[in-house]
Amino acid sequence: MWMRRGKWKMIYAFVDDVVELYDIENDLSEEHNVASERPELAEEMKAAAFRWLEETDAPRMIPNPDFNPAQELNYR
């Protein structure tokens, strides 16, 4: 899930429970995750995104209990 607020873009990875934060005004290619430098903003944006999910009753990702990220995927 992701959201933008001004020059900031927050990305939340449900599978890993990881928040990333980018200053897309100065880092358009999103190479420098600044979530550790701006933890309050990252968490505030994550909370706002979850509030939006609640308010809109938007579909949510459901974790697959059988998913193993270490397992090799053989798509053919």
mmCIF file of the N, C-alpha and C atoms, coordinates in Angstrom:
data_MODEL
# 
_entry.id   MODEL 
# 
loop_
_atom_site.group_PDB 
_atom_site.id 
_atom_site.type_symbol 
_atom_site.label_atom_id 
_atom_site.label_alt_id 
_atom_site.label_comp_id 
_atom_site.label_asym_id 
_atom_site.label_entity_id 
_atom_site.label_seq_id 
_atom_site.pdbx_PDB_ins_code 
_atom_site.Cartn_x 
_atom_site.Cartn_y 
_atom_site.Cartn_z 
_atom_site.occupancy 
_atom_site.B_iso_or_equiv 
_atom_site.pdbx_formal_charge 
_atom_site.auth_seq_id 
_atom_site.auth_comp_id 
_atom_site.auth_asym_id 
_atom_site.auth_atom_id 
_atom_site.pdbx_PDB_model_num 
ATOM 1   N N  . MET A 1 1  ? 0.860   -1.150  0.000   1.00 0.00 ? 1  MET A N  1 
ATOM 2   C CA . MET A 1 1  ? 0.000   0.000   0.000   1.00 0.00 ? 1  MET A CA 1 
ATOM 3   C C  . MET A 1 1  ? 0.913   1.220   0.000   1.00 0.00 ? 1  MET A C  1 
ATOM 4   N N  . TRP A 1 2  ? 0.477   2.256   -0.687  1.00 0.00 ? 2  TRP A N  1 
ATOM 5   C CA . TRP A 1 2  ? 1.277   3.473   -0.686  1.00 0.00 ? 2  TRP A CA 1 
ATOM 6   C C  . TRP A 1 2  ? 0.363   4.683   -0.657  1.00 0.00 ? 2  TRP A C  1 
ATOM 7   N N  . MET A 1 3  ? 0.940   5.805   -0.238  1.00 0.00 ? 3  MET A N  1 
ATOM 8   C CA . MET A 1 3  ? 0.218   7.067   -0.278  1.00 0.00 ? 3  MET A CA 1 
ATOM 9   C C  . MET A 1 3  ? 1.216   8.198   -0.432  1.00 0.00 ? 3  MET A C  1 
ATOM 10  N N  . ARG A 1 4  ? 0.721   9.283   -0.997  1.00 0.00 ? 4  ARG A N  1 
ATOM 11  C CA . ARG A 1 4  ? 1.544   10.485  -1.149  1.00 0.00 ? 4  ARG A CA 1 
ATOM 12  C C  . ARG A 1 4  ? 0.951   11.604  -0.325  1.00 0.00 ? 4  ARG A C  1 
ATOM 13  N N  . ARG A 1 5  ? 1.837   12.429  0.197   1.00 0.00 ? 5  ARG A N  1 
ATOM 14  C CA . ARG A 1 5  ? 1.448   13.651  0.895   1.00 0.00 ? 5  ARG A CA 1 
ATOM 15  C C  . ARG A 1 5  ? 2.513   14.685  0.555   1.00 0.00 ? 5  ARG A C  1 
ATOM 16  N N  . GLY A 1 6  ? 2.136   15.608  -0.345  1.00 0.00 ? 6  GLY A N  1 
ATOM 17  C CA . GLY A 1 6  ? 3.115   16.600  -0.782  1.00 0.00 ? 6  GLY A CA 1 
ATOM 18  C C  . GLY A 1 6  ? 4.297   15.927  -1.434  1.00 0.00 ? 6  GLY A C  1 
ATOM 19  N N  . LYS A 1 7  ? 5.484   16.216  -0.924  1.00 0.00 ? 7  LYS A N  1 
ATOM 20  C CA . LYS A 1 7  ? 6.698   15.640  -1.511  1.00 0.00 ? 7  LYS A CA 1 
ATOM 21  C C  . LYS A 1 7  ? 7.026   14.251  -0.971  1.00 0.00 ? 7  LYS A C  1 
ATOM 22  N N  . TRP A 1 8  ? 6.213   13.762  -0.047  1.00 0.00 ? 8  TRP A N  1 
ATOM 23  C CA . TRP A 1 8  ? 6.498   12.488  0.597   1.00 0.00 ? 8  TRP A CA 1 
ATOM 24  C C  . TRP A 1 8  ? 5.681   11.347  0.011   1.00 0.00 ? 8  TRP A C  1 
ATOM 25  N N  . LYS A 1 9  ? 6.322   10.194  -0.128  1.00 0.00 ? 9  LYS A N  1 
ATOM 26  C CA . LYS A 1 9  ? 5.641   8.972   -0.547  1.00 0.00 ? 9  LYS A CA 1 
ATOM 27  C C  . LYS A 1 9  ? 5.982   7.885   0.467   1.00 0.00 ? 9  LYS A C  1 
ATOM 28  N N  . MET A 1 10 ? 4.937   7.295   1.039   1.00 0.00 ? 10 MET A N  1 
ATOM 29  C CA . MET A 1 10 ? 5.094   6.212   2.000   1.00 0.00 ? 10 MET A CA 1 
ATOM 30  C C  . MET A 1 10 ? 4.645   4.929   1.326   1.00 0.00 ? 10 MET A C  1 
ATOM 31  N N  . ILE A 1 11 ? 5.445   3.884   1.485   1.00 0.00 ? 11 ILE A N  1 
ATOM 32  C CA . ILE A 1 11 ? 5.103   2.559   0.975   1.00 0.00 ? 11 ILE A CA 1 
ATOM 33  C C  . ILE A 1 11 ? 5.100   1.612   2.165   1.00 0.00 ? 11 ILE A C  1 
ATOM 34  N N  . TYR A 1 12 ? 4.009   0.850   2.298   1.00 0.00 ? 12 TYR A N  1 
ATOM 35  C CA . TYR A 1 12 ? 3.920   -0.129  3.380   1.00 0.00 ? 12 TYR A CA 1 
ATOM 36  C C  . TYR A 1 12 ? 3.816   -1.515  2.767   1.00 0.00 ? 12 TYR A C  1 
ATOM 37  N N  . ALA A 1 13 ? 4.732   -2.398  3.148   1.00 0.00 ? 13 ALA A N  1 
ATOM 38  C CA . ALA A 1 13 ? 4.726   -3.782  2.670   1.00 0.00 ? 13 ALA A CA 1 
ATOM 39  C C  . ALA A 1 13 ? 4.058   -4.652  3.727   1.00 0.00 ? 13 ALA A C  1 
ATOM 40  N N  . PHE A 1 14 ? 2.854   -5.136  3.427   1.00 0.00 ? 14 PHE A N  1 
ATOM 41  C CA . PHE A 1 14 ? 2.104   -5.960  4.367   1.00 0.00 ? 14 PHE A CA 1 
ATOM 42  C C  . PHE A 1 14 ? 2.866   -7.229  4.738   1.00 0.00 ? 14 PHE A C  1 
ATOM 43  N N  . VAL A 1 15 ? 3.449   -7.875  3.754   1.00 0.00 ? 15 VAL A N  1 
ATOM 44  C CA . VAL A 1 15 ? 4.110   -9.167  3.982   1.00 0.00 ? 15 VAL A CA 1 
ATOM 45  C C  . VAL A 1 15 ? 5.252   -9.032  4.981   1.00 0.00 ? 15 VAL A C  1 
ATOM 46  N N  . ASP A 1 16 ? 6.047   -7.980  4.834   1.00 0.00 ? 16 ASP A N  1 
ATOM 47  C CA . ASP A 1 16 ? 7.212   -7.795  5.697   1.00 0.00 ? 16 ASP A CA 1 
ATOM 48  C C  . ASP A 1 16 ? 6.953   -6.865  6.869   1.00 0.00 ? 16 ASP A C  1 
ATOM 49  N N  . ASP A 1 17 ? 5.798   -6.188  6.883   1.00 0.00 ? 17 ASP A N  1 
ATOM 50  C CA . ASP A 1 17 ? 5.478   -5.173  7.889   1.00 0.00 ? 17 ASP A CA 1 
ATOM 51  C C  . ASP A 1 17 ? 6.570   -4.106  7.920   1.00 0.00 ? 17 ASP A C  1 
ATOM 52  N N  . VAL A 1 18 ? 6.915   -3.611  6.733   1.00 0.00 ? 18 VAL A N  1 
ATOM 53  C CA . VAL A 1 18 ? 7.978   -2.626  6.582   1.00 0.00 ? 18 VAL A CA 1 
ATOM 54  C C  . VAL A 1 18 ? 7.404   -1.347  5.988   1.00 0.00 ? 18 VAL A C  1 
ATOM 55  N N  . VAL A 1 19 ? 7.814   -0.208  6.566   1.00 0.00 ? 19 VAL A N  1 
ATOM 56  C CA . VAL A 1 19 ? 7.410   1.099   6.058   1.00 0.00 ? 19 VAL A CA 1 
ATOM 57  C C  . VAL A 1 19 ? 8.620   1.744   5.397   1.00 0.00 ? 19 VAL A C  1 
ATOM 58  N N  . GLU A 1 20 ? 8.421   2.240   4.182   1.00 0.00 ? 20 GLU A N  1 
ATOM 59  C CA . GLU A 1 20 ? 9.458   2.992   3.482   1.00 0.00 ? 20 GLU A CA 1 
ATOM 60  C C  . GLU A 1 20 ? 8.931   4.404   3.275   1.00 0.00 ? 20 GLU A C  1 
ATOM 61  N N  . LEU A 1 21 ? 9.822   5.377   3.289   1.00 0.00 ? 21 LEU A N  1 
ATOM 62  C CA . LEU A 1 21 ? 9.444   6.771   3.091   1.00 0.00 ? 21 LEU A CA 1 
ATOM 63  C C  . LEU A 1 21 ? 10.448  7.416   2.148   1.00 0.00 ? 21 LEU A C  1 
ATOM 64  N N  . TYR A 1 22 ? 9.917   8.095   1.143   1.00 0.00 ? 22 TYR A N  1 
ATOM 65  C CA . TYR A 1 22 ? 10.772  8.731   0.143   1.00 0.00 ? 22 TYR A CA 1 
ATOM 66  C C  . TYR A 1 22 ? 10.388  10.185  -0.039  1.00 0.00 ? 22 TYR A C  1 
ATOM 67  N N  . ASP A 1 23 ? 11.389  11.027  -0.221  1.00 0.00 ? 23 ASP A N  1 
ATOM 68  C CA . ASP A 1 23 ? 11.213  12.431  -0.575  1.00 0.00 ? 23 ASP A CA 1 
ATOM 69  C C  . ASP A 1 23 ? 11.267  12.479  -2.098  1.00 0.00 ? 23 ASP A C  1 
ATOM 70  N N  . ILE A 1 24 ? 10.108  12.340  -2.747  1.00 0.00 ? 24 ILE A N  1 
ATOM 71  C CA . ILE A 1 24 ? 10.110  12.205  -4.203  1.00 0.00 ? 24 ILE A CA 1 
ATOM 72  C C  . ILE A 1 24 ? 10.386  13.521  -4.923  1.00 0.00 ? 24 ILE A C  1 
ATOM 73  N N  . GLU A 1 25 ? 10.410  14.612  -4.185  1.00 0.00 ? 25 GLU A N  1 
ATOM 74  C CA . GLU A 1 25 ? 10.812  15.881  -4.787  1.00 0.00 ? 25 GLU A CA 1 
ATOM 75  C C  . GLU A 1 25 ? 12.315  15.877  -5.064  1.00 0.00 ? 25 GLU A C  1 
ATOM 76  N N  . ASN A 1 26 ? 13.080  15.260  -4.159  1.00 0.00 ? 26 ASN A N  1 
ATOM 77  C CA . ASN A 1 26 ? 14.536  15.219  -4.281  1.00 0.00 ? 26 ASN A CA 1 
ATOM 78  C C  . ASN A 1 26 ? 15.087  13.836  -4.619  1.00 0.00 ? 26 ASN A C  1 
ATOM 79  N N  . ASP A 1 27 ? 14.221  12.827  -4.614  1.00 0.00 ? 27 ASP A N  1 
ATOM 80  C CA . ASP A 1 27 ? 14.643  11.443  -4.877  1.00 0.00 ? 27 ASP A CA 1 
ATOM 81  C C  . ASP A 1 27 ? 13.554  10.754  -5.699  1.00 0.00 ? 27 ASP A C  1 
ATOM 82  N N  . LEU A 1 28 ? 13.373  11.216  -6.912  1.00 0.00 ? 28 LEU A N  1 
ATOM 83  C CA . LEU A 1 28 ? 12.296  10.729  -7.768  1.00 0.00 ? 28 LEU A CA 1 
ATOM 84  C C  . LEU A 1 28 ? 12.391  9.232   -8.037  1.00 0.00 ? 28 LEU A C  1 
ATOM 85  N N  . SER A 1 29 ? 13.594  8.696   -8.069  1.00 0.00 ? 29 SER A N  1 
ATOM 86  C CA . SER A 1 29 ? 13.768  7.269   -8.349  1.00 0.00 ? 29 SER A CA 1 
ATOM 87  C C  . SER A 1 29 ? 13.609  6.399   -7.097  1.00 0.00 ? 29 SER A C  1 
ATOM 88  N N  . GLU A 1 30 ? 13.301  7.016   -5.971  1.00 0.00 ? 30 GLU A N  1 
ATOM 89  C CA . GLU A 1 30 ? 13.052  6.297   -4.713  1.00 0.00 ? 30 GLU A CA 1 
ATOM 90  C C  . GLU A 1 30 ? 14.206  5.366   -4.353  1.00 0.00 ? 30 GLU A C  1 
ATOM 91  N N  . GLU A 1 31 ? 15.398  5.913   -4.329  1.00 0.00 ? 31 GLU A N  1 
ATOM 92  C CA . GLU A 1 31 ? 16.589  5.131   -3.993  1.00 0.00 ? 31 GLU A CA 1 
ATOM 93  C C  . GLU A 1 31 ? 16.980  5.248   -2.526  1.00 0.00 ? 31 GLU A C  1 
ATOM 94  N N  . HIS A 1 32 ? 16.510  6.302   -1.846  1.00 0.00 ? 32 HIS A N  1 
ATOM 95  C CA . HIS A 1 32 ? 16.937  6.563   -0.469  1.00 0.00 ? 32 HIS A CA 1 
ATOM 96  C C  . HIS A 1 32 ? 15.739  6.555   0.471   1.00 0.00 ? 32 HIS A C  1 
ATOM 97  N N  . ASN A 1 33 ? 15.556  5.436   1.141   1.00 0.00 ? 33 ASN A N  1 
ATOM 98  C CA . ASN A 1 33 ? 14.479  5.290   2.110   1.00 0.00 ? 33 ASN A CA 1 
ATOM 99  C C  . ASN A 1 33 ? 14.850  6.100   3.354   1.00 0.00 ? 33 ASN A C  1 
ATOM 100 N N  . VAL A 1 34 ? 14.052  7.112   3.678   1.00 0.00 ? 34 VAL A N  1 
ATOM 101 C CA . VAL A 1 34 ? 14.352  7.983   4.817   1.00 0.00 ? 34 VAL A CA 1 
ATOM 102 C C  . VAL A 1 34 ? 13.431  7.715   6.012   1.00 0.00 ? 34 VAL A C  1 
ATOM 103 N N  . ALA A 1 35 ? 12.787  6.553   6.036   1.00 0.00 ? 35 ALA A N  1 
ATOM 104 C CA . ALA A 1 35 ? 11.875  6.231   7.145   1.00 0.00 ? 35 ALA A CA 1 
ATOM 105 C C  . ALA A 1 35 ? 12.596  6.252   8.493   1.00 0.00 ? 35 ALA A C  1 
ATOM 106 N N  . SER A 1 36 ? 13.843  5.824   8.528   1.00 0.00 ? 36 SER A N  1 
ATOM 107 C CA . SER A 1 36 ? 14.575  5.828   9.800   1.00 0.00 ? 36 SER A CA 1 
ATOM 108 C C  . SER A 1 36 ? 14.961  7.241   10.224  1.00 0.00 ? 36 SER A C  1 
ATOM 109 N N  . GLU A 1 37 ? 15.039  8.159   9.263   1.00 0.00 ? 37 GLU A N  1 
ATOM 110 C CA . GLU A 1 37 ? 15.360  9.551   9.575   1.00 0.00 ? 37 GLU A CA 1 
ATOM 111 C C  . GLU A 1 37 ? 14.120  10.356  9.941   1.00 0.00 ? 37 GLU A C  1 
ATOM 112 N N  . ARG A 1 38 ? 12.959  9.912   9.470   1.00 0.00 ? 38 ARG A N  1 
ATOM 113 C CA . ARG A 1 38 ? 11.687  10.601  9.727   1.00 0.00 ? 38 ARG A CA 1 
ATOM 114 C C  . ARG A 1 38 ? 10.648  9.594   10.218  1.00 0.00 ? 38 ARG A C  1 
ATOM 115 N N  . PRO A 1 39 ? 10.924  8.880   11.327  1.00 0.00 ? 39 PRO A N  1 
ATOM 116 C CA . PRO A 1 39 ? 10.018  7.816   11.766  1.00 0.00 ? 39 PRO A CA 1 
ATOM 117 C C  . PRO A 1 39 ? 8.617   8.303   12.126  1.00 0.00 ? 39 PRO A C  1 
ATOM 118 N N  . GLU A 1 40 ? 8.516   9.513   12.691  1.00 0.00 ? 40 GLU A N  1 
ATOM 119 C CA . GLU A 1 40 ? 7.195   10.030  13.057  1.00 0.00 ? 40 GLU A CA 1 
ATOM 120 C C  . GLU A 1 40 ? 6.337   10.232  11.821  1.00 0.00 ? 40 GLU A C  1 
ATOM 121 N N  . LEU A 1 41 ? 6.917   10.807  10.777  1.00 0.00 ? 41 LEU A N  1 
ATOM 122 C CA . LEU A 1 41 ? 6.181   11.044  9.538   1.00 0.00 ? 41 LEU A CA 1 
ATOM 123 C C  . LEU A 1 41 ? 5.800   9.725   8.879   1.00 0.00 ? 41 LEU A C  1 
ATOM 124 N N  . ALA A 1 42 ? 6.720   8.776   8.861   1.00 0.00 ? 42 ALA A N  1 
ATOM 125 C CA . ALA A 1 42 ? 6.441   7.472   8.256   1.00 0.00 ? 42 ALA A CA 1 
ATOM 126 C C  . ALA A 1 42 ? 5.270   6.793   8.961   1.00 0.00 ? 42 ALA A C  1 
ATOM 127 N N  . GLU A 1 43 ? 5.273   6.789   10.289  1.00 0.00 ? 43 GLU A N  1 
ATOM 128 C CA . GLU A 1 43 ? 4.185   6.154   11.046  1.00 0.00 ? 43 GLU A CA 1 
ATOM 129 C C  . GLU A 1 43 ? 2.880   6.929   10.909  1.00 0.00 ? 43 GLU A C  1 
ATOM 130 N N  . GLU A 1 44 ? 2.963   8.254   10.866  1.00 0.00 ? 44 GLU A N  1 
ATOM 131 C CA . GLU A 1 44 ? 1.764   9.078   10.686  1.00 0.00 ? 44 GLU A CA 1 
ATOM 132 C C  . GLU A 1 44 ? 1.105   8.785   9.338   1.00 0.00 ? 44 GLU A C  1 
ATOM 133 N N  . MET A 1 45 ? 1.908   8.667   8.295   1.00 0.00 ? 45 MET A N  1 
ATOM 134 C CA . MET A 1 45 ? 1.366   8.376   6.967   1.00 0.00 ? 45 MET A CA 1 
ATOM 135 C C  . MET A 1 45 ? 0.820   6.953   6.900   1.00 0.00 ? 45 MET A C  1 
ATOM 136 N N  . LYS A 1 46 ? 1.487   6.010   7.554   1.00 0.00 ? 46 LYS A N  1 
ATOM 137 C CA . LYS A 1 46 ? 0.982   4.636   7.607   1.00 0.00 ? 46 LYS A CA 1 
ATOM 138 C C  . LYS A 1 46 ? -0.374  4.611   8.304   1.00 0.00 ? 46 LYS A C  1 
ATOM 139 N N  . ALA A 1 47 ? -0.485  5.305   9.424   1.00 0.00 ? 47 ALA A N  1 
ATOM 140 C CA . ALA A 1 47 ? -1.753  5.356   10.161  1.00 0.00 ? 47 ALA A CA 1 
ATOM 141 C C  . ALA A 1 47 ? -2.846  5.993   9.314   1.00 0.00 ? 47 ALA A C  1 
ATOM 142 N N  . ALA A 1 48 ? -2.517  7.052   8.581   1.00 0.00 ? 48 ALA A N  1 
ATOM 143 C CA . ALA A 1 48 ? -3.501  7.710   7.712   1.00 0.00 ? 48 ALA A CA 1 
ATOM 144 C C  . ALA A 1 48 ? -3.967  6.767   6.613   1.00 0.00 ? 48 ALA A C  1 
ATOM 145 N N  . ALA A 1 49 ? -3.057  5.987   6.064   1.00 0.00 ? 49 ALA A N  1 
ATOM 146 C CA . ALA A 1 49 ? -3.426  5.034   5.014   1.00 0.00 ? 49 ALA A CA 1 
ATOM 147 C C  . ALA A 1 49 ? -4.354  3.957   5.572   1.00 0.00 ? 49 ALA A C  1 
ATOM 148 N N  . PHE A 1 50 ? -4.075  3.472   6.774   1.00 0.00 ? 50 PHE A N  1 
ATOM 149 C CA . PHE A 1 50 ? -4.951  2.475   7.390   1.00 0.00 ? 50 PHE A CA 1 
ATOM 150 C C  . PHE A 1 50 ? -6.311  3.067   7.747   1.00 0.00 ? 50 PHE A C  1 
ATOM 151 N N  . ARG A 1 51 ? -6.335  4.338   8.174   1.00 0.00 ? 51 ARG A N  1 
ATOM 152 C CA . ARG A 1 51 ? -7.628  4.993   8.425   1.00 0.00 ? 51 ARG A CA 1 
ATOM 153 C C  . ARG A 1 51 ? -8.441  5.049   7.147   1.00 0.00 ? 51 ARG A C  1 
ATOM 154 N N  . TRP A 1 52 ? -7.781  5.379   6.033   1.00 0.00 ? 52 TRP A N  1 
ATOM 155 C CA . TRP A 1 52 ? -8.475  5.439   4.745   1.00 0.00 ? 52 TRP A CA 1 
ATOM 156 C C  . TRP A 1 52 ? -9.058  4.072   4.397   1.00 0.00 ? 52 TRP A C  1 
ATOM 157 N N  . LEU A 1 53 ? -8.287  3.003   4.633   1.00 0.00 ? 53 LEU A N  1 
ATOM 158 C CA . LEU A 1 53 ? -8.799  1.656   4.376   1.00 0.00 ? 53 LEU A CA 1 
ATOM 159 C C  . LEU A 1 53 ? -10.068 1.400   5.184   1.00 0.00 ? 53 LEU A C  1 
ATOM 160 N N  . GLU A 1 54 ? -10.059 1.798   6.453   1.00 0.00 ? 54 GLU A N  1 
ATOM 161 C CA . GLU A 1 54 ? -11.229 1.604   7.314   1.00 0.00 ? 54 GLU A CA 1 
ATOM 162 C C  . GLU A 1 54 ? -12.420 2.427   6.831   1.00 0.00 ? 54 GLU A C  1 
ATOM 163 N N  . GLU A 1 55 ? -12.185 3.700   6.520   1.00 0.00 ? 55 GLU A N  1 
ATOM 164 C CA . GLU A 1 55 ? -13.265 4.609   6.132   1.00 0.00 ? 55 GLU A CA 1 
ATOM 165 C C  . GLU A 1 55 ? -13.908 4.227   4.808   1.00 0.00 ? 55 GLU A C  1 
ATOM 166 N N  . THR A 1 56 ? -13.129 3.687   3.898   1.00 0.00 ? 56 THR A N  1 
ATOM 167 C CA . THR A 1 56 ? -13.647 3.374   2.566   1.00 0.00 ? 56 THR A CA 1 
ATOM 168 C C  . THR A 1 56 ? -14.039 1.914   2.411   1.00 0.00 ? 56 THR A C  1 
ATOM 169 N N  . ASP A 1 57 ? -13.744 1.111   3.409   1.00 0.00 ? 57 ASP A N  1 
ATOM 170 C CA . ASP A 1 57 ? -13.988 -0.328  3.341   1.00 0.00 ? 57 ASP A CA 1 
ATOM 171 C C  . ASP A 1 57 ? -13.330 -0.919  2.091   1.00 0.00 ? 57 ASP A C  1 
ATOM 172 N N  . ALA A 1 58 ? -12.130 -0.421  1.791   1.00 0.00 ? 58 ALA A N  1 
ATOM 173 C CA . ALA A 1 58 ? -11.379 -0.866  0.615   1.00 0.00 ? 58 ALA A CA 1 
ATOM 174 C C  . ALA A 1 58 ? -10.947 -2.323  0.781   1.00 0.00 ? 58 ALA A C  1 
ATOM 175 N N  . PRO A 1 59 ? -10.849 -3.057  -0.327  1.00 0.00 ? 59 PRO A N  1 
ATOM 176 C CA . PRO A 1 59 ? -10.370 -4.444  -0.251  1.00 0.00 ? 59 PRO A CA 1 
ATOM 177 C C  . PRO A 1 59 ? -8.967  -4.489  0.345   1.00 0.00 ? 59 PRO A C  1 
ATOM 178 N N  . ARG A 1 60 ? -8.698  -5.528  1.074   1.00 0.00 ? 60 ARG A N  1 
ATOM 179 C CA . ARG A 1 60 ? -7.394  -5.662  1.718   1.00 0.00 ? 60 ARG A CA 1 
ATOM 180 C C  . ARG A 1 60 ? -6.705  -6.935  1.295   1.00 0.00 ? 60 ARG A C  1 
ATOM 181 N N  . MET A 1 61 ? -5.406  -6.863  1.360   1.00 0.00 ? 61 MET A N  1 
ATOM 182 C CA . MET A 1 61 ? -4.602  -8.038  1.073   1.00 0.00 ? 61 MET A CA 1 
ATOM 183 C C  . MET A 1 61 ? -4.752  -9.016  2.237   1.00 0.00 ? 61 MET A C  1 
ATOM 184 N N  . ILE A 1 62 ? -4.948  -10.268 1.921   1.00 0.00 ? 62 ILE A N  1 
ATOM 185 C CA . ILE A 1 62 ? -5.064  -11.306 2.942   1.00 0.00 ? 62 ILE A CA 1 
ATOM 186 C C  . ILE A 1 62 ? -3.805  -12.166 2.868   1.00 0.00 ? 62 ILE A C  1 
ATOM 187 N N  . PRO A 1 63 ? -3.064  -12.249 3.964   1.00 0.00 ? 63 PRO A N  1 
ATOM 188 C CA . PRO A 1 63 ? -1.834  -13.046 3.936   1.00 0.00 ? 63 PRO A CA 1 
ATOM 189 C C  . PRO A 1 63 ? -2.112  -14.514 3.627   1.00 0.00 ? 63 PRO A C  1 
ATOM 190 N N  . ASN A 1 64 ? -1.234  -15.101 2.845   1.00 0.00 ? 64 ASN A N  1 
ATOM 191 C CA . ASN A 1 64 ? -1.313  -16.517 2.520   1.00 0.00 ? 64 ASN A CA 1 
ATOM 192 C C  . ASN A 1 64 ? -0.467  -17.269 3.544   1.00 0.00 ? 64 ASN A C  1 
ATOM 193 N N  . PRO A 1 65 ? -1.089  -18.060 4.416   1.00 0.00 ? 65 PRO A N  1 
ATOM 194 C CA . PRO A 1 65 ? -0.316  -18.745 5.457   1.00 0.00 ? 65 PRO A CA 1 
ATOM 195 C C  . PRO A 1 65 ? 0.680   -19.759 4.895   1.00 0.00 ? 65 PRO A C  1 
ATOM 196 N N  . ASP A 1 66 ? 0.489   -20.185 3.652   1.00 0.00 ? 66 ASP A N  1 
ATOM 197 C CA . ASP A 1 66 ? 1.388   -21.163 3.036   1.00 0.00 ? 66 ASP A CA 1 
ATOM 198 C C  . ASP A 1 66 ? 2.547   -20.511 2.282   1.00 0.00 ? 66 ASP A C  1 
ATOM 199 N N  . PHE A 1 67 ? 2.571   -19.174 2.220   1.00 0.00 ? 67 PHE A N  1 
ATOM 200 C CA . PHE A 1 67 ? 3.617   -18.473 1.486   1.00 0.00 ? 67 PHE A CA 1 
ATOM 201 C C  . PHE A 1 67 ? 4.951   -18.620 2.208   1.00 0.00 ? 67 PHE A C  1 
ATOM 202 N N  . ASN A 1 68 ? 5.958   -19.019 1.450   1.00 0.00 ? 68 ASN A N  1 
ATOM 203 C CA . ASN A 1 68 ? 7.308   -19.150 1.980   1.00 0.00 ? 68 ASN A CA 1 
ATOM 204 C C  . ASN A 1 68 ? 8.228   -18.359 1.062   1.00 0.00 ? 68 ASN A C  1 
ATOM 205 N N  . PRO A 1 69 ? 8.676   -17.167 1.491   1.00 0.00 ? 69 PRO A N  1 
ATOM 206 C CA . PRO A 1 69 ? 9.503   -16.339 0.606   1.00 0.00 ? 69 PRO A CA 1 
ATOM 207 C C  . PRO A 1 69 ? 10.832  -16.982 0.243   1.00 0.00 ? 69 PRO A C  1 
ATOM 208 N N  . ALA A 1 70 ? 11.271  -17.965 1.016   1.00 0.00 ? 70 ALA A N  1 
ATOM 209 C CA . ALA A 1 70 ? 12.538  -18.636 0.722   1.00 0.00 ? 70 ALA A CA 1 
ATOM 210 C C  . ALA A 1 70 ? 12.386  -19.713 -0.347  1.00 0.00 ? 70 ALA A C  1 
ATOM 211 N N  . GLN A 1 71 ? 11.150  -20.104 -0.611  1.00 0.00 ? 71 GLN A N  1 
ATOM 212 C CA . GLN A 1 71 ? 10.903  -21.150 -1.604  1.00 0.00 ? 71 GLN A CA 1 
ATOM 213 C C  . GLN A 1 71 ? 11.127  -20.603 -3.009  1.00 0.00 ? 71 GLN A C  1 
ATOM 214 N N  . GLU A 1 72 ? 11.805  -21.372 -3.815  1.00 0.00 ? 72 GLU A N  1 
ATOM 215 C CA . GLU A 1 72 ? 12.065  -20.965 -5.193  1.00 0.00 ? 72 GLU A CA 1 
ATOM 216 C C  . GLU A 1 72 ? 10.769  -21.030 -5.991  1.00 0.00 ? 72 GLU A C  1 
ATOM 217 N N  . LEU A 1 73 ? 10.519  -19.978 -6.765  1.00 0.00 ? 73 LEU A N  1 
ATOM 218 C CA . LEU A 1 73 ? 9.328   -19.943 -7.610  1.00 0.00 ? 73 LEU A CA 1 
ATOM 219 C C  . LEU A 1 73 ? 9.714   -20.352 -9.021  1.00 0.00 ? 73 LEU A C  1 
ATOM 220 N N  . ASN A 1 74 ? 9.087   -21.370 -9.518  1.00 0.00 ? 74 ASN A N  1 
ATOM 221 C CA . ASN A 1 74 ? 9.391   -21.878 -10.855 1.00 0.00 ? 74 ASN A CA 1 
ATOM 222 C C  . ASN A 1 74 ? 8.222   -21.604 -11.790 1.00 0.00 ? 74 ASN A C  1 
ATOM 223 N N  . TYR A 1 75 ? 8.151   -20.375 -12.256 1.00 0.00 ? 75 TYR A N  1 
ATOM 224 C CA . TYR A 1 75 ? 7.105   -20.027 -13.215 1.00 0.00 ? 75 TYR A CA 1 
ATOM 225 C C  . TYR A 1 75 ? 7.546   -20.473 -14.597 1.00 0.00 ? 75 TYR A C  1 
ATOM 226 N N  . ARG A 1 76 ? 6.689   -21.184 -15.273 1.00 0.00 ? 76 ARG A N  1 
ATOM 227 C CA . ARG A 1 76 ? 7.019   -21.628 -16.639 1.00 0.00 ? 76 ARG A CA 1 
ATOM 228 C C  . ARG A 1 76 ? 5.831   -21.478 -17.519 1.00 0.00 ? 76 ARG A C  1 
# 
